[in-house]
Amino acid sequence: MKLLLDEMLAPAIAGELRRRGHDVVAIKEQPQWRALSDPQVVALARREQRAVVTSNLRDFRALHAELIAAGGEGHSGMVFIPTNFRLTKAATGQIVTALEAKLREYTGDDDLANAETWI
């Protein structure tokens, strides 16, 4: 599985996971991706066969349901971070560890397609 980190997540997370051998990019690493709408983020992730990692549960859970409904376009997977998880610089290591566990669990490009998981 490959990951696309939503805009609220630090590029340092993607960098550390890449150093560990994983294919991970962050929205903030690409200036042309900043300020994309949530549907545009999902479309980008689908084109690149990446699961979206986000803590924006309100919008992305609704998108997930819409995209997997009959006639929906589908998506490449969503990894949700609970809203009570503080996205601080100090938490970077915890997020990296949790995401690396998910990357080990879902090794194929389509393993999380049209599904969700939580860290």
Number of C-alpha atoms within 10 A of each C-alpha: 22 22 26 26 25 23 20 14 21 18 19 16 23 23 18 17 20 13 11 11 10 17 16 21 22 23 21 17 16 10 8 9 16 14 12 14 10 14 13 12 21 27 17 18 21 19 11 13 20 27 28 26 25 21 24 16 14 9 12 21 15 10 18 20 14 14 17 15 12 9 8 12 12 20 26 26 27 25 22 18 20 13 12 7 11 12 16 10 11 9 12 17 13 13 18 18 15 14 21 17 12 17 18 11 12 14 12 12 15 17 14 22 19 18 17 17 12 14 15
